[in-house]
C-alpha cells in the first residue's frame, strides 16, 4: 500500500504541529482504493462460491457475506499496519467502500455455485 506524502527533511516544518494538515498523494489514494475494491470483489466471489457449495440459503448466506467483509476489513487494516490515516483519508473508505459491489458479486457466485452443486 502506498502511503501519503509526509513532511520530509527537505520541507520546512512549522513550529505549531496542530495546524499541520496531512497531505495525500492522489495517485497513492487511488491505488489504495483499487486494492480495496479488488480485495473485496475477490473475497466476495470466494465467499459466494463457499456459501453455494455449503448449501446456505436465506439469511445464512448473507450472514456469511457480512463475516467475510468483516474479515476483509480487519485484513486490510492489518495490511495498513493499523495506521489507517497514513494510507487513507478516512476510516469509512477502508470499512465501507466496495461493500455493495461485493454484495452483487457474492450473490451472483452464491447462486451459481448453489445451482451447480445442489440442483444439477
C-alpha positions as CSV (number, residue, x, y, z in Angstrom):
1,X,0.0,0.0,0.0
2,X,1.2,3.4,-0.8
3,X,1.5,6.0,2.0
4,X,0.7,9.7,2.0
5,X,3.3,12.4,1.3
6,X,4.5,13.3,4.8
7,X,6.7,16.2,5.6
8,X,10.2,15.2,4.6
9,X,13.5,16.5,5.7
10,X,13.7,18.9,2.8
11,X,10.4,20.6,3.6
12,X,10.0,23.3,6.2
13,X,8.3,22.3,9.4
14,X,6.1,24.7,11.2
15,X,6.6,25.2,14.9
16,X,3.0,24.5,15.7
17,X,2.2,21.0,14.6
18,X,-1.5,21.2,15.5
19,X,-2.1,23.4,12.4
20,X,-0.4,20.9,10.0
21,X,-2.8,19.3,7.6
22,X,-1.6,15.9,6.3
23,X,-1.2,15.9,2.5
24,X,-2.1,12.9,0.5
25,X,-0.9,11.9,-2.9
26,X,-3.9,11.4,-5.3
27,X,-2.1,8.6,-7.1
28,X,-1.4,6.7,-3.8
29,X,-5.0,7.1,-2.6
30,X,-6.3,5.9,-6.0
31,X,-4.0,2.9,-5.8
32,X,-5.1,2.1,-2.3
33,X,-8.8,2.3,-3.3
34,X,-8.2,-0.1,-6.2
35,X,-6.6,-2.5,-3.7
36,X,-9.7,-2.3,-1.5
37,X,-12.1,-2.9,-4.4
38,X,-10.1,-5.8,-5.8
39,X,-9.8,-7.4,-2.4
40,X,-13.5,-7.1,-1.6
41,X,-14.5,-8.3,-5.0
42,X,-12.2,-11.3,-4.9
43,X,-13.2,-12.3,-1.4
44,X,-16.9,-11.8,-2.2
45,X,-16.5,-14.3,-5.1
46,X,-14.7,-16.8,-2.9
47,X,-17.3,-16.4,-0.2
48,X,-20.2,-16.8,-2.7
49,X,-18.7,-20.0,-4.0
50,X,-18.2,-21.3,-0.5
51,X,-21.8,-20.3,0.5
52,X,-23.2,-22.1,-2.6
53,X,-21.1,-25.2,-2.1
54,X,-22.1,-25.5,1.6
55,X,-25.8,-25.0,0.6
56,X,-26.5,-21.9,2.5
57,X,-29.9,-20.4,1.8
58,X,-31.7,-17.3,3.0
59,X,-30.1,-15.2,5.8
60,X,-27.4,-17.7,6.5
61,X,-25.7,-16.8,3.2
62,X,-26.0,-13.1,3.9
63,X,-24.5,-13.6,7.4
64,X,-21.6,-15.3,5.7
65,X,-21.1,-12.3,3.5
66,X,-21.0,-9.9,6.4
67,X,-18.5,-12.2,8.2
68,X,-16.3,-12.3,5.0
69,X,-16.5,-8.5,4.7
70,X,-15.6,-8.0,8.4
71,X,-12.6,-10.3,8.0
72,X,-11.6,-8.4,4.8
73,X,-11.8,-5.1,6.7
74,X,-9.6,-6.4,9.5
75,X,-7.2,-7.9,7.0
76,X,-6.9,-4.5,5.2
77,X,-6.4,-2.7,8.5
78,X,-3.7,-5.2,9.4
79,X,-2.1,-4.7,5.9
80,X,-2.0,-1.0,6.7
81,X,-0.2,-1.8,9.9
82,X,-3.1,-0.4,11.9
83,X,-2.1,3.1,10.8
84,X,-5.1,3.8,8.6
85,X,-4.6,7.5,8.5
86,X,-1.3,7.1,6.8
87,X,-2.9,5.3,3.8
88,X,-6.5,6.6,3.6
89,X,-8.2,9.8,4.2
90,X,-10.9,8.3,6.5
91,X,-11.9,5.0,8.1
92,X,-15.1,4.9,6.1
93,X,-13.1,4.3,2.9
94,X,-11.5,1.3,4.4
95,X,-14.5,-0.2,6.0
96,X,-17.4,0.6,3.7
97,X,-16.2,1.2,0.2
98,X,-16.9,-1.6,-2.2
99,X,-19.4,-3.2,0.1
100,X,-22.4,-3.1,-2.3
101,X,-20.4,-4.1,-5.3
102,X,-19.0,-7.0,-3.4
103,X,-22.5,-8.0,-2.4
104,X,-23.6,-8.3,-6.0
105,X,-20.6,-10.5,-6.9
106,X,-21.3,-12.6,-3.8
107,X,-25.0,-13.2,-4.7
108,X,-24.0,-14.0,-8.3
109,X,-21.5,-16.6,-7.4
110,X,-23.5,-17.9,-4.5
111,X,-26.5,-18.7,-6.7
112,X,-24.2,-20.1,-9.5
113,X,-22.3,-22.5,-7.1
114,X,-25.6,-23.5,-5.4
115,X,-27.2,-24.3,-8.7
116,X,-24.3,-26.3,-9.9
117,X,-23.8,-28.3,-6.8
118,X,-27.3,-28.8,-5.4
119,X,-29.6,-28.6,-8.4
120,X,-27.8,-30.1,-11.4
